[in-house]
Amino acid sequence: MKDTQTKVIVISPDSTLTPEVLSDTIIKKYEVTVKETCIGVYIEGPEDKLREIVDDVREMDKNGIFSKSRGFPIGDVRVCRATRKGGPRPGFHQLDSEYKLLPLIRAGLDAMDHGEEIPLISDGEKIDVKELSRIIEKA
């Protein structure tokens, strides 16, 4: 299929949702390829259907489900560790770094949902040490 895309749906580590539950939900409702991972699932199918899936599963944990496009289709030998003779897949370290930040992103989104003010800092703007300490302690 020409319009086939692959997306990564990542579950925040502080979520009660599991990749198995996410995978089962998608498989029961949609005709797309799904592969479970330790951090969520890969989904592959028509782009418009993937957008619908992401919107649907986000309702399961509004601020704990994140998605992004994946550069390789599921099962692509170029990123298969068996054909690459081991080691991390391309992009693994970036995804792992992002995954570890998700609880902080969730906290910010939750705070916004509750009408709390989130301090915004523009590039080059300095923040007072006391304010930084307050933000860190609150997280």
FIDREN-876626 format. One record per residue: residue number from 1; chain; x, y, z of N, C-alpha, C, O in turn. Coordinates in Angstrom, 2 decimals. Layout:
<pts>
+------+-------+---------+---------+---------+---------+----------+---------+---------+---------+---------+---------+---------+---------+
| resi | chain |  n.east | n.north |    n.up | ca.east | ca.north |   ca.up |  c.east | c.north |    c.up |  o.east | o.north |    o.up |
+------+-------+---------+---------+---------+---------+----------+---------+---------+---------+---------+---------+---------+---------+
|  NUM |     A |       X |       Y |       Z |       X |        Y |       Z |       X |       Y |       Z |       X |       Y |       Z |
...
+------+-------+---------+---------+---------+---------+----------+---------+---------+---------+---------+---------+---------+---------+
</pts>
This chain:
<pts>
+------+-------+---------+---------+---------+---------+----------+---------+---------+---------+---------+---------+---------+---------+
| resi | chain |  n.east | n.north |    n.up | ca.east | ca.north |   ca.up |  c.east | c.north |    c.up |  o.east | o.north |    o.up |
+------+-------+---------+---------+---------+---------+----------+---------+---------+---------+---------+---------+---------+---------+
|    1 |     A |    0.83 |   -1.19 |    0.00 |    0.00 |     0.00 |    0.00 |    0.87 |    1.25 |    0.00 |    1.83 |    1.34 |    0.76 |
|    2 |     A |    0.53 |    2.18 |   -0.85 |    1.32 |     3.39 |   -0.97 |    1.18 |    4.31 |    0.24 |    2.14 |    4.95 |    0.66 |
|    3 |     A |   -0.02 |    4.38 |    0.82 |   -0.24 |     5.30 |    1.93 |   -0.02 |    4.65 |    3.30 |   -0.46 |    5.18 |    4.32 |
|    4 |     A |    0.65 |    3.51 |    3.31 |    0.91 |     2.83 |    4.58 |    1.97 |    3.58 |    5.37 |    3.01 |    3.95 |    4.84 |
|    5 |     A |    1.68 |    3.78 |    6.64 |    2.58 |     4.47 |    7.55 |    2.81 |    3.58 |    8.77 |    2.06 |    2.64 |    9.02 |
|    6 |     A |    3.84 |    3.89 |    9.51 |    4.10 |     3.19 |   10.77 |    4.24 |    4.24 |   11.87 |    4.94 |    5.24 |   11.70 |
|    7 |     A |    3.58 |    4.00 |   12.98 |    3.66 |     4.90 |   14.13 |    4.08 |    4.12 |   15.36 |    3.85 |    2.92 |   15.46 |
|    8 |     A |    4.70 |    4.82 |   16.28 |    5.03 |     4.29 |   17.59 |    4.05 |    4.92 |   18.56 |    3.93 |    6.15 |   18.62 |
|    9 |     A |    3.34 |    4.10 |   19.33 |    2.51 |     4.61 |   20.41 |    3.22 |    4.21 |   21.70 |    3.41 |    3.03 |   21.99 |
|   10 |     A |    3.61 |    5.22 |   22.46 |    4.38 |     5.01 |   23.67 |    3.50 |    5.28 |   24.89 |    2.77 |    6.26 |   24.93 |
|   11 |     A |    3.58 |    4.38 |   25.86 |    2.82 |     4.52 |   27.10 |    3.77 |    5.06 |   28.17 |    4.86 |    4.52 |   28.37 |
|   12 |     A |    3.36 |    6.12 |   28.84 |    4.19 |     6.69 |   29.90 |    4.49 |    5.62 |   30.95 |    3.61 |    4.84 |   31.29 |
|   13 |     A |    5.73 |    5.57 |   31.47 |    6.08 |     4.55 |   32.45 |    5.24 |    4.60 |   33.73 |    5.19 |    3.61 |   34.47 |
|   14 |     A |    4.59 |    5.72 |   34.01 |    3.77 |     5.81 |   35.22 |    2.29 |    5.50 |   34.95 |    1.44 |    5.73 |   35.80 |
|   15 |     A |    1.99 |    4.98 |   33.77 |    0.61 |     4.63 |   33.41 |    0.26 |    3.24 |   33.93 |    1.14 |    2.39 |   34.10 |
|   16 |     A |   -1.01 |    3.01 |   34.19 |   -1.48 |     1.67 |   34.56 |   -1.79 |    0.86 |   33.31 |   -2.04 |   -0.35 |   33.40 |
|   17 |     A |   -1.78 |    1.49 |   32.16 |   -2.04 |     0.83 |   30.88 |   -0.82 |   -0.01 |   30.49 |    0.32 |    0.39 |   30.74 |
|   18 |     A |   -1.05 |   -1.17 |   29.89 |    0.06 |    -2.03 |   29.45 |    0.06 |   -2.16 |   27.93 |   -0.97 |   -1.95 |   27.29 |
|   19 |     A |    1.20 |   -2.50 |   27.35 |    1.24 |    -2.73 |   25.90 |    0.26 |   -3.82 |   25.46 |   -0.31 |   -3.73 |   24.37 |
|   20 |     A |    0.07 |   -4.84 |   26.29 |   -0.85 |    -5.94 |   25.93 |   -2.28 |   -5.43 |   25.83 |   -3.00 |   -5.78 |   24.88 |
|   21 |     A |   -2.71 |   -4.62 |   26.79 |   -4.07 |    -4.07 |   26.76 |   -4.22 |   -3.15 |   25.56 |   -5.24 |   -3.20 |   24.87 |
|   22 |     A |   -3.23 |   -2.33 |   25.31 |   -3.27 |    -1.42 |   24.18 |   -3.35 |   -2.19 |   22.87 |   -4.16 |   -1.87 |   22.00 |
|   23 |     A |   -2.53 |   -3.21 |   22.73 |   -2.51 |    -4.04 |   21.53 |   -3.85 |   -4.73 |   21.31 |   -4.39 |   -4.71 |   20.21 |
|   24 |     A |   -4.40 |   -5.34 |   22.36 |   -5.69 |    -6.03 |   22.25 |   -6.80 |   -5.07 |   21.83 |   -7.64 |   -5.42 |   21.00 |
|   25 |     A |   -6.80 |   -3.88 |   22.40 |   -7.82 |    -2.88 |   22.07 |   -7.75 |   -2.52 |   20.59 |   -8.78 |   -2.46 |   19.92 |
|   26 |     A |   -6.55 |   -2.29 |   20.10 |   -6.38 |    -1.91 |   18.69 |   -6.77 |   -3.05 |   17.77 |   -7.48 |   -2.84 |   16.79 |
|   27 |     A |   -6.31 |   -4.27 |   18.07 |   -6.58 |    -5.42 |   17.21 |   -8.08 |   -5.70 |   17.11 |   -8.57 |   -6.05 |   16.04 |
|   28 |     A |   -8.81 |   -5.55 |   18.22 |  -10.25 |    -5.82 |   18.21 |  -11.03 |   -4.80 |   17.39 |  -12.09 |   -5.13 |   16.85 |
|   29 |     A |  -10.54 |   -3.57 |   17.30 |  -11.30 |    -2.51 |   16.64 |  -10.84 |   -2.18 |   15.22 |  -11.63 |   -1.70 |   14.41 |
|   30 |     A |   -9.58 |   -2.44 |   14.91 |   -9.02 |    -1.96 |   13.65 |   -8.29 |   -3.08 |   12.91 |   -7.78 |   -4.02 |   13.51 |
|   31 |     A |   -8.25 |   -2.96 |   11.61 |   -7.51 |    -3.90 |   10.78 |   -6.18 |   -3.27 |   10.39 |   -6.01 |   -2.77 |    9.28 |
|   32 |     A |   -5.25 |   -3.30 |   11.32 |   -3.90 |    -2.80 |   11.08 |   -2.92 |   -3.79 |   11.69 |   -3.30 |   -4.64 |   12.50 |
|   33 |     A |   -1.67 |   -3.68 |   11.31 |   -0.63 |    -4.52 |   11.89 |   -0.18 |   -3.89 |   13.20 |    0.06 |   -2.69 |   13.27 |
|   34 |     A |   -0.08 |   -4.71 |   14.24 |    0.31 |    -4.23 |   15.56 |    1.46 |   -5.09 |   16.08 |    1.42 |   -6.31 |   15.97 |
|   35 |     A |    2.47 |   -4.45 |   16.63 |    3.57 |    -5.17 |   17.27 |    3.80 |   -4.57 |   18.64 |    4.05 |   -3.37 |   18.77 |
|   36 |     A |    3.71 |   -5.41 |   19.68 |    3.95 |    -4.95 |   21.04 |    5.44 |   -4.73 |   21.28 |    6.28 |   -5.46 |   20.76 |
|   37 |     A |    5.74 |   -3.71 |   22.07 |    7.12 |    -3.46 |   22.49 |    7.10 |   -3.25 |   24.00 |    6.02 |   -3.21 |   24.60 |
|   38 |     A |    8.24 |   -3.12 |   24.60 |    8.27 |    -2.91 |   26.06 |    7.75 |   -1.54 |   26.45 |    7.40 |   -1.33 |   27.61 |
|   39 |     A |    7.70 |   -0.60 |   25.53 |    7.25 |     0.76 |   25.86 |    5.88 |    1.11 |   25.28 |    5.37 |    2.20 |   25.54 |
|   40 |     A |    5.29 |    0.21 |   24.51 |    4.01 |     0.48 |   23.88 |    3.79 |   -0.44 |   22.70 |    3.98 |   -1.66 |   22.81 |
|   41 |     A |    3.39 |    0.12 |   21.56 |    3.16 |    -0.68 |   20.36 |    3.59 |    0.10 |   19.12 |    3.63 |    1.33 |   19.11 |
|   42 |     A |    3.91 |   -0.67 |   18.07 |    4.06 |    -0.11 |   16.73 |    2.76 |   -0.46 |   16.02 |    2.24 |   -1.56 |   16.17 |
|   43 |     A |    2.25 |    0.48 |   15.24 |    1.07 |     0.20 |   14.43 |    1.38 |    0.60 |   12.99 |    2.09 |    1.57 |   12.74 |
|   44 |     A |    0.83 |   -0.18 |   12.06 |    1.10 |     0.06 |   10.65 |   -0.19 |   -0.08 |    9.87 |   -0.92 |   -1.06 |   10.01 |
|   45 |     A |   -0.46 |    0.91 |    9.04 |   -1.67 |     0.90 |    8.23 |   -1.83 |    2.22 |    7.50 |   -0.90 |    3.03 |    7.44 |
|   46 |     A |   -3.04 |    2.44 |    6.94 |   -3.28 |     3.71 |    6.25 |   -3.17 |    4.89 |    7.22 |   -3.60 |    4.81 |    8.37 |
|   47 |     A |   -2.59 |    5.97 |    6.75 |   -2.32 |     7.13 |    7.60 |   -3.56 |    7.65 |    8.31 |   -3.50 |    7.98 |    9.50 |
|   48 |     A |   -4.70 |    7.75 |    7.60 |   -5.91 |     8.27 |    8.22 |   -6.42 |    7.34 |    9.33 |   -6.97 |    7.80 |   10.33 |
|   49 |     A |   -6.25 |    6.04 |    9.14 |   -6.67 |     5.08 |   10.17 |   -5.76 |    5.16 |   11.40 |   -6.24 |    5.03 |   12.52 |
|   50 |     A |   -4.47 |    5.37 |   11.19 |   -3.54 |     5.48 |   12.31 |   -3.87 |    6.71 |   13.16 |   -3.77 |    6.65 |   14.39 |
|   51 |     A |   -4.25 |    7.81 |   12.53 |   -4.63 |     9.01 |   13.28 |   -5.85 |    8.72 |   14.15 |   -5.93 |    9.15 |   15.30 |
|   52 |     A |   -6.80 |    7.99 |   13.57 |   -8.02 |     7.60 |   14.30 |   -7.67 |    6.71 |   15.50 |   -8.23 |    6.87 |   16.58 |
|   53 |     A |   -6.76 |    5.77 |   15.29 |   -6.35 |     4.86 |   16.36 |   -5.69 |    5.64 |   17.49 |   -6.01 |    5.44 |   18.66 |
|   54 |     A |   -4.77 |    6.53 |   17.15 |   -4.07 |     7.31 |   18.17 |   -5.07 |    8.14 |   18.98 |   -4.99 |    8.19 |   20.21 |
|   55 |     A |   -6.01 |    8.78 |   18.30 |   -7.02 |     9.57 |   19.01 |   -7.86 |    8.67 |   19.92 |   -8.20 |    9.05 |   21.04 |
|   56 |     A |   -8.19 |    7.48 |   19.43 |   -9.01 |     6.54 |   20.20 |   -8.28 |    6.04 |   21.45 |   -8.84 |    6.09 |   22.55 |
|   57 |     A |   -7.05 |    5.57 |   21.29 |   -6.33 |     5.01 |   22.45 |   -5.90 |    6.08 |   23.44 |   -5.70 |    5.79 |   24.62 |
|   58 |     A |   -5.76 |    7.31 |   22.97 |   -5.40 |     8.39 |   23.89 |   -6.49 |    8.62 |   24.93 |   -6.22 |    9.11 |   26.02 |
|   59 |     A |   -7.72 |    8.26 |   24.60 |   -8.82 |     8.38 |   25.56 |   -8.64 |    7.40 |   26.73 |   -9.23 |    7.60 |   27.79 |
|   60 |     A |   -7.84 |    6.36 |   26.54 |   -7.60 |     5.38 |   27.61 |   -6.72 |    5.97 |   28.71 |   -6.83 |    5.56 |   29.87 |
|   61 |     A |   -5.87 |    6.91 |   28.37 |   -4.98 |     7.57 |   29.33 |   -4.56 |    8.88 |   28.68 |   -3.49 |    8.99 |   28.07 |
|   62 |     A |   -5.42 |    9.88 |   28.82 |   -5.30 |    11.14 |   28.08 |   -3.90 |   11.73 |   28.05 |   -3.40 |   12.10 |   26.98 |
|   63 |     A |   -3.27 |   11.82 |   29.19 |   -1.95 |    12.46 |   29.24 |   -0.80 |   11.46 |   29.38 |    0.33 |   11.84 |   29.68 |
|   64 |     A |   -1.10 |   10.18 |   29.16 |   -0.07 |     9.16 |   29.29 |    0.20 |    8.37 |   28.02 |    0.99 |    7.42 |   28.03 |
|   65 |     A |   -0.45 |    8.76 |   26.92 |   -0.23 |     8.09 |   25.63 |    0.38 |    9.11 |   24.67 |   -0.15 |   10.21 |   24.50 |
|   66 |     A |    1.48 |    8.73 |   24.06 |    2.18 |     9.63 |   23.14 |    2.47 |    8.86 |   21.85 |    2.63 |    7.64 |   21.88 |
|   67 |     A |    2.54 |    9.56 |   20.74 |    2.82 |     8.87 |   19.47 |    3.73 |    9.71 |   18.60 |    3.83 |   10.93 |   18.73 |
|   68 |     A |    4.40 |    9.01 |   17.70 |    5.20 |     9.68 |   16.69 |    5.39 |    8.72 |   15.52 |    5.23 |    7.51 |   15.66 |
|   69 |     A |    5.73 |    9.27 |   14.39 |    5.96 |     8.45 |   13.20 |    7.25 |    7.67 |   13.36 |    8.19 |    8.11 |   14.02 |
|   70 |     A |    7.26 |    6.50 |   12.75 |    8.46 |     5.65 |   12.76 |    9.00 |    5.61 |   11.34 |    8.23 |    5.50 |   10.39 |
|   71 |     A |   10.29 |    5.71 |   11.19 |   10.91 |     5.77 |    9.87 |   10.97 |    4.46 |    9.12 |   11.20 |    4.45 |    7.92 |
|   72 |     A |   10.76 |    3.34 |    9.82 |   10.87 |     2.03 |    9.19 |    9.60 |    1.24 |    9.43 |    9.00 |    1.33 |   10.50 |
|   73 |     A |    9.19 |    0.45 |    8.43 |    8.02 |    -0.41 |    8.65 |    8.34 |   -1.54 |    9.64 |    9.50 |   -1.87 |    9.87 |
|   74 |     A |    7.29 |   -2.10 |   10.22 |    7.45 |    -3.24 |   11.12 |    8.12 |   -4.38 |   10.35 |    7.71 |   -4.70 |    9.23 |
|   75 |     A |    9.13 |   -4.99 |   10.95 |    9.82 |    -6.12 |   10.32 |   10.87 |   -5.75 |    9.29 |   11.42 |   -6.64 |    8.64 |
|   76 |     A |   11.17 |   -4.49 |    9.14 |   12.17 |    -4.05 |    8.16 |   13.54 |   -4.60 |    8.55 |   14.01 |   -4.40 |    9.67 |
|   77 |     A |   14.18 |   -5.30 |    7.62 |   15.47 |    -5.94 |    7.92 |   16.59 |   -4.93 |    8.18 |   17.61 |   -5.28 |    8.78 |
|   78 |     A |   16.42 |   -3.70 |    7.75 |   17.46 |    -2.69 |    7.98 |   17.61 |   -2.35 |    9.45 |   18.68 |   -1.89 |    9.87 |
|   79 |     A |   16.57 |   -2.56 |   10.25 |   16.65 |    -2.26 |   11.68 |   16.53 |   -3.52 |   12.54 |   16.48 |   -3.42 |   13.76 |
|   80 |     A |   16.48 |   -4.67 |   11.92 |   16.38 |    -5.94 |   12.65 |   17.73 |   -6.25 |   13.30 |   18.76 |   -6.26 |   12.63 |
|   81 |     A |   17.71 |   -6.50 |   14.59 |   18.98 |    -6.77 |   15.29 |   19.63 |   -8.07 |   14.81 |   20.85 |   -8.20 |   14.85 |
|   82 |     A |   18.82 |   -9.02 |   14.36 |   19.39 |   -10.28 |   13.88 |   20.24 |  -10.05 |   12.63 |   21.32 |  -10.62 |   12.51 |
|   83 |     A |   19.75 |   -9.23 |   11.69 |   20.51 |    -8.98 |   10.46 |   21.61 |   -7.95 |   10.67 |   22.56 |   -7.89 |    9.90 |
|   84 |     A |   21.47 |   -7.12 |   11.71 |   22.49 |    -6.12 |   12.01 |   23.54 |   -6.66 |   12.99 |   24.47 |   -5.96 |   13.38 |
|   85 |     A |   23.38 |   -7.91 |   13.37 |   24.29 |    -8.60 |   14.28 |   24.30 |   -7.99 |   15.69 |   25.36 |   -7.83 |   16.30 |
|   86 |     A |   23.11 |   -7.66 |   16.19 |   22.96 |    -7.20 |   17.56 |   23.06 |   -5.70 |   17.71 |   23.10 |   -4.95 |   16.73 |
|   87 |     A |   23.09 |   -5.28 |   18.95 |   23.18 |    -3.86 |   19.26 |   21.82 |   -3.18 |   19.22 |   20.83 |   -3.77 |   18.78 |
|   88 |     A |   21.77 |   -1.96 |   19.69 |   20.50 |    -1.24 |   19.70 |   20.05 |   -0.86 |   18.29 |   20.87 |   -0.64 |   17.40 |
|   89 |     A |   18.76 |   -0.78 |   18.12 |   18.20 |    -0.35 |   16.83 |   18.47 |    1.14 |   16.63 |   18.62 |    1.88 |   17.60 |
|   90 |     A |   18.53 |    1.58 |   15.36 |   18.68 |     3.02 |   15.12 |   17.51 |    3.77 |   15.77 |   16.36 |    3.38 |   15.60 |
|   91 |     A |   17.81 |    4.82 |   16.49 |   16.79 |     5.62 |   17.15 |   16.43 |    5.16 |   18.54 |   15.67 |    5.83 |   19.23 |
|   92 |     A |   16.96 |    4.01 |   18.97 |   16.61 |     3.48 |   20.29 |   16.97 |    4.45 |   21.41 |   16.15 |    4.71 |   22.30 |
|   93 |     A |   18.17 |    4.99 |   21.37 |   18.62 |     5.86 |   22.46 |   17.77 |    7.13 |   22.56 |   17.49 |    7.61 |   23.65 |
|   94 |     A |   17.37 |    7.68 |   21.41 |   16.51 |     8.86 |   21.42 |   15.15 |    8.52 |   22.02 |   14.65 |    9.24 |   22.88 |
|   95 |     A |   14.56 |    7.41 |   21.57 |   13.26 |     7.00 |   22.08 |   13.33 |    6.69 |   23.57 |   12.41 |    7.03 |   24.32 |
|   96 |     A |   14.40 |    6.06 |   24.01 |   14.58 |     5.75 |   25.43 |   14.67 |    7.02 |   26.26 |   14.09 |    7.10 |   27.34 |
|   97 |     A |   15.38 |    8.03 |   25.77 |   15.48 |     9.31 |   26.47 |   14.13 |    9.99 |   26.57 |   13.77 |   10.52 |   27.62 |
|   98 |     A |   13.37 |    9.97 |   25.47 |   12.03 |    10.57 |   25.47 |   11.11 |    9.83 |   26.43 |   10.34 |   10.45 |   27.16 |
|   99 |     A |   11.19 |    8.50 |   26.44 |   10.34 |     7.67 |   27.29 |   10.53 |    8.02 |   28.76 |    9.55 |    8.09 |   29.51 |
|  100 |     A |   11.76 |    8.24 |   29.17 |   12.05 |     8.55 |   30.57 |   11.50 |    9.92 |   30.99 |   11.29 |   10.16 |   32.18 |
|  101 |     A |   11.27 |   10.81 |   30.04 |   10.74 |    12.14 |   30.34 |    9.21 |   12.19 |   30.40 |    8.65 |   13.18 |   30.87 |
|  102 |     A |    8.55 |   11.15 |   29.94 |    7.09 |    11.19 |   29.83 |    6.36 |   11.47 |   31.15 |    5.37 |   12.20 |   31.13 |
|  103 |     A |    6.79 |   10.92 |   32.30 |    6.10 |    11.29 |   33.54 |    6.13 |   12.79 |   33.83 |    5.17 |   13.34 |   34.37 |
|  104 |     A |    7.23 |   13.45 |   33.48 |    7.31 |    14.90 |   33.68 |    6.37 |   15.63 |   32.72 |    5.73 |   16.62 |   33.10 |
|  105 |     A |    6.30 |   15.16 |   31.50 |    5.39 |    15.76 |   30.53 |    3.95 |   15.56 |   30.98 |    3.12 |   16.47 |   30.88 |
|  106 |     A |    3.64 |   14.35 |   31.48 |    2.30 |    14.09 |   32.00 |    1.96 |   15.06 |   33.15 |    0.87 |   15.62 |   33.20 |
|  107 |     A |    2.91 |   15.26 |   34.04 |    2.67 |    16.17 |   35.18 |    2.34 |   17.57 |   34.68 |    1.45 |   18.22 |   35.21 |
|  108 |     A |    3.04 |   18.02 |   33.67 |    2.76 |    19.34 |   33.10 |    1.39 |   19.39 |   32.44 |    0.65 |   20.37 |   32.62 |
|  109 |     A |    1.04 |   18.36 |   31.69 |   -0.27 |    18.31 |   31.04 |   -1.40 |   18.22 |   32.07 |   -2.43 |   18.87 |   31.93 |
|  110 |     A |   -1.18 |   17.41 |   33.11 |   -2.18 |    17.31 |   34.18 |   -2.38 |   18.65 |   34.87 |   -3.50 |   19.06 |   35.15 |
|  111 |     A |   -1.28 |   19.34 |   35.12 |   -1.35 |    20.65 |   35.77 |   -2.14 |   21.63 |   34.90 |   -2.96 |   22.40 |   35.41 |
|  112 |     A |   -1.89 |   21.60 |   33.61 |   -2.63 |    22.48 |   32.70 |   -4.11 |   22.14 |   32.71 |   -4.96 |   23.03 |   32.68 |
|  113 |     A |   -4.43 |   20.84 |   32.75 |   -5.84 |    20.41 |   32.79 |   -6.55 |   20.93 |   34.03 |   -7.76 |   21.18 |   34.01 |
|  114 |     A |   -5.79 |   21.09 |   35.12 |   -6.38 |    21.57 |   36.37 |   -6.29 |   23.08 |   36.52 |   -6.57 |   23.63 |   37.58 |
|  115 |     A |   -5.89 |   23.75 |   35.44 |   -5.84 |    25.21 |   35.45 |   -4.65 |   25.80 |   36.16 |   -4.61 |   27.00 |   36.41 |
|  116 |     A |   -3.67 |   24.98 |   36.50 |   -2.48 |    25.49 |   37.16 |   -1.60 |   26.21 |   36.14 |   -1.57 |   25.84 |   34.96 |
|  117 |     A |   -0.91 |   27.22 |   36.59 |   -0.04 |    27.96 |   35.71 |    1.29 |   27.22 |   35.56 |    1.90 |   26.81 |   36.55 |
|  118 |     A |    1.71 |   27.05 |   34.34 |    2.98 |    26.40 |   34.05 |    3.96 |   27.50 |   33.67 |    3.71 |   28.24 |   32.72 |
|  119 |     A |    5.07 |   27.61 |   34.38 |    6.02 |    28.68 |   34.02 |    6.67 |   28.40 |   32.67 |    7.20 |   27.31 |   32.43 |
|  120 |     A |    6.61 |   29.37 |   31.81 |    7.21 |    29.24 |   30.48 |    8.50 |   30.02 |   30.44 |    8.56 |   31.16 |   30.91 |
|  121 |     A |    9.51 |   29.42 |   29.89 |   10.82 |    30.05 |   29.82 |   11.23 |   30.08 |   28.36 |   11.32 |   29.03 |   27.71 |
|  122 |     A |   11.49 |   31.26 |   27.84 |   11.91 |    31.35 |   26.45 |   13.41 |   31.13 |   26.35 |   14.13 |   31.20 |   27.35 |
|  123 |     A |   13.88 |   30.88 |   25.15 |   15.31 |    30.68 |   24.93 |   16.09 |   31.90 |   25.43 |   15.74 |   33.04 |   25.12 |
|  124 |     A |   17.11 |   31.66 |   26.18 |   17.97 |    32.72 |   26.64 |   17.51 |   33.41 |   27.91 |   18.28 |   34.13 |   28.53 |
|  125 |     A |   16.26 |   33.19 |   28.30 |   15.78 |    33.82 |   29.52 |   16.31 |   33.05 |   30.72 |   16.24 |   31.83 |   30.76 |
|  126 |     A |   16.83 |   33.76 |   31.70 |   17.37 |    33.12 |   32.89 |   16.26 |   32.94 |   33.91 |   15.32 |   33.73 |   33.98 |
|  127 |     A |   16.39 |   31.88 |   34.70 |   15.41 |    31.62 |   35.75 |   16.11 |   31.72 |   37.09 |   17.25 |   31.27 |   37.25 |
|  128 |     A |   15.43 |   32.29 |   38.04 |   15.95 |    32.44 |   39.39 |   16.15 |   31.06 |   40.02 |   15.33 |   30.16 |   39.81 |
|  129 |     A |   17.21 |   30.89 |   40.77 |   17.53 |    29.60 |   41.40 |   16.40 |   29.14 |   42.32 |   16.06 |   27.96 |   42.34 |
|  130 |     A |   15.81 |   30.06 |   43.07 |   14.71 |    29.71 |   43.97 |   13.50 |   29.20 |   43.18 |   12.85 |   28.24 |   43.59 |
|  131 |     A |   13.21 |   29.84 |   42.05 |   12.09 |    29.40 |   41.20 |   12.37 |   28.02 |   40.63 |   11.48 |   27.17 |   40.59 |
|  132 |     A |   13.59 |   27.78 |   40.19 |   13.98 |    26.47 |   39.67 |   13.83 |   25.41 |   40.75 |   13.31 |   24.32 |   40.49 |
|  133 |     A |   14.28 |   25.70 |   41.95 |   14.15 |    24.75 |   43.06 |   12.69 |   24.44 |   43.34 |   12.33 |   23.29 |   43.59 |
|  134 |     A |   11.82 |   25.47 |   43.30 |   10.40 |    25.28 |   43.53 |    9.79 |   24.35 |   42.47 |    8.99 |   23.47 |   42.78 |
|  135 |     A |   10.18 |   24.56 |   41.22 |    9.67 |    23.74 |   40.12 |   10.12 |   22.28 |   40.30 |    9.32 |   21.36 |   40.14 |
|  136 |     A |   11.39 |   22.09 |   40.64 |   11.92 |    20.75 |   40.81 |   11.23 |   20.03 |   41.97 |   10.87 |   18.86 |   41.85 |
|  137 |     A |   11.05 |   20.70 |   43.06 |   10.42 |    20.09 |   44.23 |    8.95 |   19.74 |   43.95 |    8.43 |   18.77 |   44.50 |
|  138 |     A |    8.30 |   20.51 |   43.12 |    6.89 |    20.29 |   42.79 |    6.73 |   19.08 |   41.87 |    5.68 |   18.43 |   41.89 |
|  139 |     A |    7.75 |   18.77 |   41.07 |    7.66 |    17.67 |   40.09 |    7.70 |   16.35 |   40.69 |    7.63 |   15.35 |   39.98 |
+------+-------+---------+---------+---------+---------+----------+---------+---------+---------+---------+---------+---------+---------+
</pts>
